[in-house]
Amino acid sequence: MKKKYFIMKNEICNLIHESSIPALYHEESDVDMFYGMYVRTYIEIDVINLTQICEKFNNKYKLPCK
């Protein structure tokens, strides 16, 4: 019969993060700063994309975009 191993939810999350971004865990890094910059990057990309959509809409339908 196979042994059953139980792992806590926070341990699973730590293993996922450690495996996907090992530099954060094997070097002295500021995890909060990393994730802050990560989120900021995606927000900036979203704003750029929305601006481009607005400009295309304005060009096609002559609607004011602000």
N, CA, C and O atoms as CSV, one atom per row, in Angstrom:
chain,resi,resn,atom,element,x,y,z
A,1,MET,N,N,0.842,-1.184,0.000
A,1,MET,CA,C,0.000,0.000,0.000
A,1,MET,C,C,0.887,1.248,0.000
A,1,MET,O,O,1.872,1.323,0.734
A,2,LYS,N,N,0.525,2.217,-0.828
A,2,LYS,CA,C,1.302,3.445,-0.927
A,2,LYS,C,C,1.111,4.305,0.306
A,2,LYS,O,O,0.033,4.343,0.900
A,3,LYS,N,N,2.181,4.995,0.679
A,3,LYS,CA,C,2.082,5.936,1.788
A,3,LYS,C,C,1.400,7.203,1.299
A,3,LYS,O,O,1.610,7.642,0.168
A,4,LYS,N,N,0.596,7.773,2.150
A,4,LYS,CA,C,-0.057,9.032,1.818
A,4,LYS,C,C,0.724,10.164,2.467
A,4,LYS,O,O,1.098,10.095,3.638
A,5,TYR,N,N,0.957,11.195,1.688
A,5,TYR,CA,C,1.649,12.364,2.196
A,5,TYR,C,C,0.683,13.535,2.195
A,5,TYR,O,O,-0.026,13.781,1.219
A,6,PHE,N,N,0.673,14.238,3.289
A,6,PHE,CA,C,-0.186,15.405,3.392
A,6,PHE,C,C,0.693,16.647,3.395
A,6,PHE,O,O,1.724,16.703,4.066
A,7,ILE,N,N,0.267,17.620,2.642
A,7,ILE,CA,C,1.028,18.858,2.561
A,7,ILE,C,C,0.051,20.017,2.752
A,7,ILE,O,O,-1.066,20.010,2.235
A,8,MET,N,N,0.496,20.982,3.490
A,8,MET,CA,C,-0.358,22.124,3.788
A,8,MET,C,C,-0.446,23.047,2.568
A,8,MET,O,O,0.459,23.085,1.734
A,9,LYS,N,N,-1.548,23.785,2.486
A,9,LYS,CA,C,-1.788,24.674,1.356
A,9,LYS,C,C,-0.651,25.688,1.190
A,9,LYS,O,O,-0.195,25.925,0.071
A,10,ASN,N,N,-0.190,26.289,2.294
A,10,ASN,CA,C,0.874,27.281,2.178
A,10,ASN,C,C,2.185,26.651,1.712
A,10,ASN,O,O,2.987,27.314,1.053
A,11,GLU,N,N,2.413,25.379,2.045
A,11,GLU,CA,C,3.603,24.685,1.563
A,11,GLU,C,C,3.529,24.476,0.052
A,11,GLU,O,O,4.535,24.602,-0.645
A,12,ILE,N,N,2.350,24.159,-0.446
A,12,ILE,CA,C,2.155,23.989,-1.894
A,12,ILE,C,C,2.434,25.309,-2.607
A,12,ILE,O,O,3.134,25.341,-3.619
A,13,CYS,N,N,1.885,26.391,-2.075
A,13,CYS,CA,C,2.111,27.709,-2.687
A,13,CYS,C,C,3.595,28.047,-2.690
A,13,CYS,O,O,4.115,28.537,-3.693
A,14,ASN,N,N,4.278,27.792,-1.587
A,14,ASN,CA,C,5.710,28.075,-1.528
A,14,ASN,C,C,6.484,27.240,-2.541
A,14,ASN,O,O,7.403,27.746,-3.187
A,15,LEU,N,N,6.127,25.982,-2.685
A,15,LEU,CA,C,6.810,25.123,-3.658
A,15,LEU,C,C,6.588,25.610,-5.091
A,15,LEU,O,O,7.511,25.603,-5.906
A,16,ILE,N,N,5.372,26.029,-5.387
A,16,ILE,CA,C,5.069,26.546,-6.726
A,16,ILE,C,C,5.891,27.797,-7.003
A,16,ILE,O,O,6.511,27.915,-8.059
A,17,HIS,N,N,5.895,28.732,-6.053
A,17,HIS,CA,C,6.640,29.974,-6.247
A,17,HIS,C,C,8.141,29.717,-6.335
A,17,HIS,O,O,8.831,30.299,-7.173
A,18,GLU,N,N,8.632,28.854,-5.478
A,18,GLU,CA,C,10.066,28.562,-5.479
A,18,GLU,C,C,10.488,27.897,-6.785
A,18,GLU,O,O,11.583,28.147,-7.289
A,19,SER,N,N,9.630,27.060,-7.324
A,19,SER,CA,C,9.949,26.365,-8.577
A,19,SER,C,C,9.840,27.283,-9.789
A,19,SER,O,O,10.620,27.157,-10.733
A,20,SER,N,N,8.885,28.201,-9.769
A,20,SER,CA,C,8.678,29.047,-10.941
A,20,SER,C,C,9.615,30.246,-10.986
A,20,SER,O,O,9.956,30.723,-12.069
A,21,ILE,N,N,10.032,30.734,-9.832
A,21,ILE,CA,C,10.928,31.895,-9.778
A,21,ILE,C,C,12.012,31.622,-8.729
A,21,ILE,O,O,12.012,32.239,-7.664
A,22,PRO,N,N,12.922,30.711,-9.022
A,22,PRO,CA,C,13.911,30.311,-8.014
A,22,PRO,C,C,14.832,31.432,-7.550
A,22,PRO,O,O,15.307,31.399,-6.415
A,23,ALA,N,N,15.095,32.411,-8.389
A,23,ALA,CA,C,16.001,33.493,-7.988
A,23,ALA,C,C,15.472,34.255,-6.778
A,23,ALA,O,O,16.258,34.762,-5.977
A,24,LEU,N,N,14.161,34.342,-6.636
A,24,LEU,CA,C,13.592,35.030,-5.482
A,24,LEU,C,C,13.874,34.297,-4.179
A,24,LEU,O,O,13.920,34.915,-3.115
A,25,TYR,N,N,14.057,33.019,-4.253
A,25,TYR,CA,C,14.213,32.228,-3.042
A,25,TYR,C,C,15.651,31.813,-2.775
A,25,TYR,O,O,15.999,31.487,-1.640
A,26,HIS,N,N,16.479,31.821,-3.792
A,26,HIS,CA,C,17.857,31.368,-3.608
A,26,HIS,C,C,18.844,32.521,-3.526
A,26,HIS,O,O,20.024,32.312,-3.246
A,27,GLU,N,N,18.380,33.709,-3.764
A,27,GLU,CA,C,19.187,34.905,-3.617
A,27,GLU,C,C,18.442,35.819,-2.661
A,27,GLU,O,O,17.246,35.651,-2.424
A,28,GLU,N,N,19.154,36.772,-2.124
A,28,GLU,CA,C,18.460,37.725,-1.268
A,28,GLU,C,C,17.706,38.703,-2.151
A,28,GLU,O,O,18.308,39.571,-2.783
A,29,SER,N,N,16.411,38.563,-2.193
A,29,SER,CA,C,15.571,39.409,-3.027
A,29,SER,C,C,14.399,39.919,-2.211
A,29,SER,O,O,13.993,39.301,-1.227
A,30,ASP,N,N,13.872,41.033,-2.622
A,30,ASP,CA,C,12.699,41.604,-1.978
A,30,ASP,C,C,11.466,41.102,-2.716
A,30,ASP,O,O,11.119,41.615,-3.780
A,31,VAL,N,N,10.815,40.108,-2.155
A,31,VAL,CA,C,9.667,39.469,-2.794
A,31,VAL,C,C,8.529,40.468,-3.007
A,31,VAL,O,O,7.890,40.473,-4.059
A,32,ASP,N,N,8.278,41.319,-1.996
A,32,ASP,CA,C,7.199,42.305,-2.140
A,32,ASP,C,C,7.488,43.269,-3.284
A,32,ASP,O,O,6.587,43.616,-4.046
A,33,MET,N,N,8.736,43.699,-3.406
A,33,MET,CA,C,9.097,44.607,-4.493
A,33,MET,C,C,8.934,43.906,-5.841
A,33,MET,O,O,8.428,44.494,-6.796
A,34,PHE,N,N,9.366,42.648,-5.912
A,34,PHE,CA,C,9.246,41.897,-7.163
A,34,PHE,C,C,7.799,41.819,-7.616
A,34,PHE,O,O,7.487,42.128,-8.766
A,35,TYR,N,N,6.907,41.402,-6.709
A,35,TYR,CA,C,5.505,41.258,-7.095
A,35,TYR,C,C,4.853,42.608,-7.364
A,35,TYR,O,O,3.965,42.710,-8.211
A,36,GLY,N,N,5.285,43.644,-6.649
A,36,GLY,CA,C,4.780,44.988,-6.913
A,36,GLY,C,C,5.126,45.436,-8.321
A,36,GLY,O,O,4.283,45.986,-9.031
A,37,MET,N,N,6.369,45.201,-8.725
A,37,MET,CA,C,6.805,45.562,-10.074
A,37,MET,C,C,6.111,44.684,-11.119
A,37,MET,O,O,5.775,45.155,-12.205
A,38,TYR,N,N,5.903,43.427,-10.791
A,38,TYR,CA,C,5.233,42.484,-11.688
A,38,TYR,C,C,3.812,42.965,-11.993
A,38,TYR,O,O,3.397,43.020,-13.151
A,39,VAL,N,N,3.080,43.309,-10.943
A,39,VAL,CA,C,1.705,43.792,-11.110
A,39,VAL,C,C,1.711,45.127,-11.847
A,39,VAL,O,O,0.889,45.351,-12.735
A,40,ARG,N,N,2.636,46.014,-11.481
A,40,ARG,CA,C,2.716,47.320,-12.132
A,40,ARG,C,C,2.939,47.160,-13.637
A,40,ARG,O,O,2.333,47.874,-14.437
A,41,THR,N,N,3.798,46.234,-14.015
A,41,THR,CA,C,4.064,45.991,-15.429
A,41,THR,C,C,2.787,45.597,-16.161
A,41,THR,O,O,2.503,46.117,-17.240
A,42,TYR,N,N,2.015,44.679,-15.581
A,42,TYR,CA,C,0.777,44.256,-16.229
A,42,TYR,C,C,-0.246,45.378,-16.292
A,42,TYR,O,O,-0.979,45.488,-17.275
A,43,ILE,N,N,-0.309,46.206,-15.270
A,43,ILE,CA,C,-1.237,47.341,-15.299
A,43,ILE,C,C,-0.823,48.323,-16.390
A,43,ILE,O,O,-1.666,48.830,-17.130
A,44,GLU,N,N,0.488,48.588,-16.487
A,44,GLU,CA,C,0.964,49.505,-17.534
A,44,GLU,C,C,0.643,48.960,-18.920
A,44,GLU,O,O,0.226,49.712,-19.800
A,45,ILE,N,N,0.831,47.679,-19.118
A,45,ILE,CA,C,0.513,47.064,-20.412
A,45,ILE,C,C,-0.977,47.191,-20.704
A,45,ILE,O,O,-1.363,47.495,-21.832
A,46,ASP,N,N,-1.815,46.961,-19.698
A,46,ASP,CA,C,-3.262,47.078,-19.879
A,46,ASP,C,C,-3.654,48.510,-20.254
A,46,ASP,O,O,-4.499,48.715,-21.126
A,47,VAL,N,N,-3.042,49.495,-19.598
A,47,VAL,CA,C,-3.361,50.894,-19.899
A,47,VAL,C,C,-2.950,51.226,-21.331
A,47,VAL,O,O,-3.696,51.887,-22.054
A,48,ILE,N,N,-1.772,50.773,-21.742
A,48,ILE,CA,C,-1.322,51.005,-23.118
A,48,ILE,C,C,-2.295,50.376,-24.105
A,48,ILE,O,O,-2.680,51.007,-25.090
A,49,ASN,N,N,-2.695,49.128,-23.842
A,49,ASN,CA,C,-3.639,48.443,-24.734
A,49,ASN,C,C,-4.982,49.163,-24.803
A,49,ASN,O,O,-5.555,49.309,-25.883
A,50,LEU,N,N,-5.483,49.614,-23.657
A,50,LEU,CA,C,-6.762,50.326,-23.642
A,50,LEU,C,C,-6.666,51.651,-24.385
A,50,LEU,O,O,-7.606,52.056,-25.068
A,51,THR,N,N,-5.538,52.320,-24.253
A,51,THR,CA,C,-5.332,53.574,-24.979
A,51,THR,C,C,-5.342,53.337,-26.480
A,51,THR,O,O,-5.939,54.107,-27.231
A,52,GLN,N,N,-4.687,52.280,-26.912
A,52,GLN,CA,C,-4.649,51.958,-28.345
A,52,GLN,C,C,-6.047,51.601,-28.856
A,52,GLN,O,O,-6.416,51.978,-29.968
A,53,ILE,N,N,-6.806,50.891,-28.064
A,53,ILE,CA,C,-8.177,50.542,-28.457
A,53,ILE,C,C,-9.008,51.810,-28.598
A,53,ILE,O,O,-9.768,51.966,-29.553
A,54,CYS,N,N,-8.854,52.706,-27.640
A,54,CYS,CA,C,-9.605,53.964,-27.677
A,54,CYS,C,C,-9.244,54.764,-28.922
A,54,CYS,O,O,-10.124,55.317,-29.581
A,55,GLU,N,N,-7.954,54.830,-29.247
A,55,GLU,CA,C,-7.516,55.563,-30.440
A,55,GLU,C,C,-8.089,54.936,-31.710
A,55,GLU,O,O,-8.524,55.657,-32.608
A,56,LYS,N,N,-8.094,53.621,-31.797
A,56,LYS,CA,C,-8.656,52.942,-32.974
A,56,LYS,C,C,-10.149,53.215,-33.090
A,56,LYS,O,O,-10.664,53.461,-34.181
A,57,PHE,N,N,-10.832,53.170,-31.964
A,57,PHE,CA,C,-12.260,53.448,-31.935
A,57,PHE,C,C,-12.529,54.872,-32.396
A,57,PHE,O,O,-13.441,55.124,-33.183
A,58,ASN,N,N,-11.716,55.801,-31.891
A,58,ASN,CA,C,-11.861,57.199,-32.256
A,58,ASN,C,C,-11.659,57.401,-33.750
A,58,ASN,O,O,-12.403,58.143,-34.392
A,59,ASN,N,N,-10.659,56.744,-34.289
A,59,ASN,CA,C,-10.390,56.863,-35.723
A,59,ASN,C,C,-11.516,56.279,-36.568
A,59,ASN,O,O,-11.853,56.820,-37.622
A,60,LYS,N,N,-12.090,55.186,-36.110
A,60,LYS,CA,C,-13.127,54.521,-36.896
A,60,LYS,C,C,-14.482,55.216,-36.755
A,60,LYS,O,O,-15.173,55.429,-37.751
A,61,TYR,N,N,-14.865,55.571,-35.529
A,61,TYR,CA,C,-16.214,56.084,-35.291
A,61,TYR,C,C,-16.247,57.585,-34.972
A,61,TYR,O,O,-17.311,58.147,-34.713
A,62,LYS,N,N,-15.097,58.213,-34.992
A,62,LYS,CA,C,-14.983,59.638,-34.708
A,62,LYS,C,C,-15.577,60.002,-33.355
A,62,LYS,O,O,-16.278,61.003,-33.215
A,63,LEU,N,N,-15.282,59.169,-32.362
A,63,LEU,CA,C,-15.720,59.416,-30.994
A,63,LEU,C,C,-14.591,60.035,-30.193
A,63,LEU,O,O,-13.424,59.696,-30.395
A,64,PRO,N,N,-14.928,60.934,-29.291
A,64,PRO,CA,C,-13.867,61.531,-28.482
A,64,PRO,C,C,-13.354,60.537,-27.435
A,64,PRO,O,O,-14.141,59.902,-26.734
A,65,CYS,N,N,-12.072,60.415,-27.341
A,65,CYS,CA,C,-11.459,59.562,-26.327
A,65,CYS,C,C,-10.624,60.419,-25.409
A,65,CYS,O,O,-9.857,61.270,-25.859
A,66,LYS,N,N,-10.775,60.195,-24.142
A,66,LYS,CA,C,-9.972,60.935,-23.163
A,66,LYS,C,C,-9.215,59.963,-22.319
A,66,LYS,O,O,-8.472,60.369,-21.425
